[in-house]
């Protein structure tokens, strides 16, 4: 298991914004999860009209081969296969008139489907 602390360096897997961390920690608290051990899992899965989509869930602990990104008191777990697709991304939380939720800004994306739910690298 490797740990990466996000401190502004350019060789990070995923940058976590303060808004994303606040929202995730609040949700974890509501679920009764221990944020010192557990965290938010960010992963890429097959699916959607463009071929790949993001997934997120809370996990009680990381897997042995996970990268652990720590930022703003939040731990984010990323498996090695997903890290290949999302390296250099920013995880943010956006709220607006039409939608509210987590958003991944991924510099590796070459195309997205029309609804924005899936992508291709």
Buried (B, 14 or more C-beta within 10 A) or exposed (E): EEEBEBEEEEEBBBBBBEBBBBBBBEEBEEEEBEBEEBBBBBBBEEEBEBEBBBEBEBBEEBEEEBBBBBBBEBBBBBBEEBBEBBBBBBBBBBEEEEEEEBBBBBEEBEEBBEEEEBBBB
